[in-house]
Structure formats: structure tokens, C-alpha cells
Amino acid sequence: MNKKVILITGASSGIGYSTAKLLLEEGHIVYCTARRVENMRELQRLGGKIIFLDVKDERAVQKVVNTIIRMESRIDVVFANSGYACAGALETVNIDDAKEEFDVNLFGVARVIKAVMPQMRKQKYGYIIVTSSLVGIVSTPMMSFYPASKHALEGMIDGFRMENKESGIKIVKIQPSFINTEFINPFMNSLNKASKAKNAEVYKKEFEFFRKSSTKLILSSPPPEKVAKVVSKIISKKNPKKHYSINIDCKLCKLIKRFLGDSAIDKLMAKTFFR
């Protein structure tokens, strides 16, 4: 096996944790970063390099990248995975909360990319893998700012890939839909907060239906290990695809949007979340 030096953001839970664990078990050198370092003790036991990192802090991001380069003389793979969702109807979500969501989901990814690119360009080699989402392709109700952040991420990464076509760096998006992770806890906390906001009473029925349907969807969804296996597959390929749709519903929504249009997507989302 070709042992790779890998940086993962958002490695304390869910997709990031499962991916770090799998890649460590495969023998790679993995730098596991997140704010909740106490949740990464098992990764440390497996040989992971544990570092506190808030991707909203540009200097801290650069410092982590500089540390890896100093220790390893290279960075082969970056898995930009940090992200979270603010749930609630658009009118009920605090704009400052939405701004912070964008700061992590979009600008946090940009900070990591900007920090690693000089080294990867020097190497003329590397993988930059970004966690997008089904909602970067089609929006869902009651979480408008999260799809907005992922739509923006999709556009940013597509443009970035075009800008670096001849660089030798493989730039890949992964697009999971619902995954059964700890994501559900902060997601539901934000939904509960939004349900108490001004104008929330207007959406009382929608909040009730969405809370039940989204909980059911998340708890019945595939585990994060499914995504981890895709990341492992990507870094083993000389020429990976530009994007990987993880779940069958992601692939289905793409087809519906392409061939049947927005009206069909609207009906599907209403049936999924408001029945």
C-alpha cells in the first residue's frame, strides 16, 4: 500500500471520524482535526495525530498545515469535511447563525484549500476531497441556509477545479444525502431554536411534520462508514471521478431534476418532509 499523509477536518464525529478511523486502519498517516479533541481519543490510540482546529480561524488553519509540512515534508490528501446545518424555515433562522454556518461550510473549506495549495502545487500532486451534499444539488424545505451553503460550495469547488486543471491535483466532491450520524443532535437543537422564533407560529404544521420526517430519515440512513469507504476508494485511484453520489436517493434526485424539473422536485420534497 502507498502510505499517504492525510489531513481531515471535522474528524471528531460522523463522516470525518469514520473516515479517519478507516484510513488509520489502512496504515495511512492521518492528521485528525476538530474542535472537540476529547472525542478523538480512539483515533489517537490508532495512531492518529490529534490537533485542535477551528476552520473559522485562518491563522490556525495555516499553522496546522505548516506543522504537517514540517513533520512530513508533504501533504498527499486533504479531506475538507467540517460542516453543520441550521434547520428551520428561512424566516425563523437567525441571520448571524446562518452567517456562521457559511463561515464553516463554505469559507472554512476555502481556508483549508488556500493553506494547502502552495505545497500541493509544489508537489504537482495531491487529492482535495470536499464533503458536499445532496442539498448542494436540490434544496429541501425547513433548512434553506444549509442547502444555500452547499450550493455555494458546489459552485466554488467546480470553479476551483477548472482553475487547476493542469496542476496534477485531483479535486473531488462527495455528495451524501442523509447519513446516520451525530449530525442529528445539533440539527434538532437548531430546529427547536427556530421553532421558537418570531413568525414560527406560521410554520407550526411544517415544523411538526419536518421534525418527525427528518428524524426518521436520518435514523434509517446508511452509517458514515459508507462514505469513509468512498474516500478510501478515491485516494486509491489515479484518476478519480469529479464527484461521487453516495446514496441512491442522491442519484435519483439528480435524474428527477434533470429530466422532470423543479416542479417534480418540489412535489417530491413536500411528500418526503410534509406528509
C-alpha positions in Angstrom: 0.0 0.0 0.0 1.1 3.5 -0.8 1.1 5.2 2.6 -0.3 8.7 2.3 -0.2 11.8 4.6 -3.8 12.9 5.1 -5.4 16.0 6.7 -9.0 15.6 7.8 -11.1 18.4 9.2 -14.2 17.7 11.2 -12.8 14.4 12.4 -14.4 14.3 15.9 -17.6 12.7 14.8 -19.7 11.3 11.9 -18.2 11.1 8.4 -14.9 12.6 9.5 -14.4 10.3 12.4 -15.3 7.2 10.4 -13.0 8.2 7.6 -10.1 8.9 9.8 -10.6 5.6 11.6 -10.7 3.6 8.3 -7.7 5.4 6.8 -5.7 4.8 10.0 -6.6 1.1 10.0 -5.3 1.0 6.4 -1.9 2.3 7.5 -2.0 5.9 6.4 -0.6 8.9 8.4 -3.7 10.8 9.4 -3.8 14.3 11.0 -7.3 14.4 12.6 -8.5 17.9 13.3 -11.6 19.3 15.0 -12.7 21.5 17.9 -13.8 18.6 20.1 -10.4 16.9 20.6 -11.8 14.9 23.5 -13.9 12.9 21.0 -10.8 11.7 19.1 -9.0 9.6 21.8 -9.8 6.4 19.9 -8.3 7.9 16.8 -5.2 8.8 18.8 -5.0 5.3 20.1 -5.0 4.1 16.5 -2.0 6.3 15.7 -3.9 9.5 14.6 -2.2 12.9 15.1 -4.8 14.8 17.0 -4.9 18.6 16.6 -7.5 21.2 17.8 -8.7 23.3 14.8 -11.5 25.7 14.2 -11.7 26.2 10.5 -13.1 29.7 11.0 -9.6 30.7 12.2 -7.4 31.3 9.1 -4.2 31.6 11.1 -4.9 28.4 12.9 -5.6 26.6 9.6 -2.3 27.8 8.2 -0.5 26.8 11.3 -1.8 23.2 11.2 -0.8 22.9 7.5 2.6 24.3 8.3 3.0 21.8 11.1 2.2 18.8 8.8 4.6 20.0 6.1 7.3 20.4 8.7 6.7 16.9 10.1 6.1 15.0 6.9 7.5 17.2 4.1 4.3 16.7 2.1 0.5 16.5 2.2 -1.0 13.9 -0.1 -4.7 14.2 0.8 -7.0 16.8 2.3 -10.5 15.8 3.3 -12.3 19.1 3.9 -15.2 17.7 5.9 -16.2 20.3 8.5 -19.8 21.4 8.3 -23.2 21.6 10.1 -26.8 22.6 9.4 -29.0 25.2 10.8 -32.6 23.9 10.5 -35.8 26.0 10.3 -37.9 28.0 7.9 -35.9 30.9 6.4 -37.9 33.5 8.3 -37.2 31.8 11.6 -33.4 31.3 11.3 -31.2 34.0 12.9 -29.1 35.6 10.2 -26.0 35.6 12.5 -26.4 31.8 12.8 -26.7 31.5 9.1 -23.5 33.6 8.6 -21.6 31.3 11.0 -22.9 28.3 9.1 -21.5 29.7 5.8 -18.2 30.6 7.6 -17.8 26.9 8.4 -19.4 25.1 5.4 -18.1 27.4 2.7 -15.3 29.7 3.9 -13.8 27.1 6.2 -13.3 24.9 3.2 -11.8 27.8 1.3 -9.3 28.5 4.1 -8.1 24.9 4.2 -7.7 24.8 0.4 -5.8 28.2 0.3 -3.5 26.9 3.0 -2.6 23.5 1.3 -2.4 24.6 -2.3 1.1 26.1 -2.3 2.5 22.7 -1.0 0.4 20.6 -3.4 1.3 22.8 -6.3 4.9 22.4 -5.4 4.4 18.6 -5.3 2.4 18.7 -8.6 0.3 16.1 -6.8 -2.5 15.6 -4.3 -6.1 15.0 -3.6 -8.5 17.6 -2.3 -11.8 15.9 -1.3 -14.7 18.0 -0.2 -17.9 16.9 1.6 -20.8 18.5 -0.3 -24.3 17.1 -0.1 -27.5 16.1 -1.9 -28.8 19.5 -0.8 -26.0 21.1 -2.9 -27.9 19.8 -5.9 -31.5 20.1 -4.8 -32.8 22.2 -1.9 -35.0 20.9 0.9 -37.6 22.8 3.0 -37.1 23.9 6.6 -33.3 24.2 6.2 -32.8 26.8 3.4 -29.5 28.2 4.6 -27.8 24.8 4.7 -28.7 24.0 1.0 -27.6 27.6 0.2 -24.2 26.9 1.8 -23.8 23.6 -0.1 -24.9 25.1 -3.4 -22.3 27.8 -2.9 -19.7 25.1 -2.1 -20.6 23.1 -5.3 -20.0 26.2 -7.4 -16.8 27.2 -5.6 -15.3 23.7 -6.0 -16.3 23.4 -9.6 -14.6 26.7 -10.4 -11.6 25.8 -8.4 -11.2 22.5 -10.2 -11.3 24.3 -13.6 -8.7 26.8 -12.4 -6.3 23.9 -11.6 -7.0 21.5 -14.4 -3.3 21.2 -15.3 -2.0 21.1 -11.7 -1.9 17.4 -11.2 -4.1 17.8 -8.1 -7.3 15.7 -8.0 -10.3 17.8 -6.8 -13.3 15.7 -5.9 -16.7 16.4 -4.3 -18.6 13.7 -2.4 -22.4 14.1 -2.2 -24.1 12.1 0.5 -27.7 12.6 1.4 -28.8 11.8 4.9 -26.3 9.8 6.9 -27.0 8.3 10.3 -24.5 10.4 12.5 -24.4 12.7 15.5 -25.4 15.4 13.0 -28.9 14.8 14.2 -28.3 16.4 17.6 -27.2 19.9 16.7 -29.6 19.7 13.7 -32.6 19.2 16.0 -31.3 21.8 18.5 -31.2 24.4 15.8 -34.7 23.3 14.6 -36.1 23.7 18.2 -34.5 27.1 18.4 -36.0 28.2 15.1 -39.4 26.9 16.2 -39.5 29.5 19.0 -38.5 32.4 16.8 -40.7 35.3 15.6 -43.2 34.1 12.8 -42.5 30.5 13.8 -46.2 30.0 14.5 -47.0 30.5 10.8 -45.0 27.3 10.2 -46.2 25.3 13.1 -47.6 22.4 11.0 -44.4 22.4 8.8 -42.1 22.2 11.9 -44.1 19.3 13.3 -44.0 17.3 10.1 -40.4 18.1 9.3 -39.2 17.2 12.8 -40.8 13.7 12.5 -39.8 13.0 8.9 -36.2 14.2 9.1 -35.6 12.2 12.3 -37.0 9.1 10.7 -34.8 9.7 7.6 -31.6 10.2 9.5 -32.1 7.3 11.8 -32.9 5.0 8.8 -30.0 6.2 6.7 -26.7 4.5 6.0 -23.8 4.8 8.5 -20.9 7.1 8.0 -18.6 4.1 7.2 -20.3 4.0 3.8 -18.8 7.5 3.0 -15.4 6.5 4.5 -15.1 3.6 2.1 -15.7 6.0 -0.8 -13.0 8.3 0.4 -10.6 5.4 0.7 -11.5 4.4 -2.9 -10.9 7.9 -4.2 -7.4 8.2 -2.9 -6.5 4.7 -4.3 -7.4 5.9 -7.8 -5.0 7.7 -10.2 -7.9 9.5 -11.9 -11.0 9.6 -9.6 -14.3 11.0 -10.8 -15.0 14.6 -10.2 -17.9 13.8 -7.9 -19.3 10.8 -6.1 -23.0 10.5 -5.2 -23.1 8.3 -2.1 -26.8 7.4 -1.6 -29.3 6.1 -4.2 -31.7 9.0 -3.3 -28.9 11.5 -4.3 -28.6 9.8 -7.7 -32.4 9.7 -8.1 -32.9 13.4 -7.3 -30.3 14.3 -9.9 -32.2 12.4 -12.5 -35.6 13.9 -11.5 -34.2 17.4 -11.5 -32.5 16.9 -14.9 -35.4 15.3 -16.7 -38.6 16.4 -14.9 -37.5 19.8 -13.5 -38.2 21.8 -10.4 -41.9 21.1 -10.1 -41.2 17.4 -9.7 -38.5 18.1 -7.1 -40.9 20.4 -5.2 -43.6 17.6 -5.1 -41.0 15.0 -4.0 -39.7 17.2 -1.2 -43.3 18.0 0.0 -44.2 14.3 0.0 -40.9 13.5 1.9 -41.0 16.1 4.6 -44.6 17.4 5.0 -46.7 14.3 4.9 
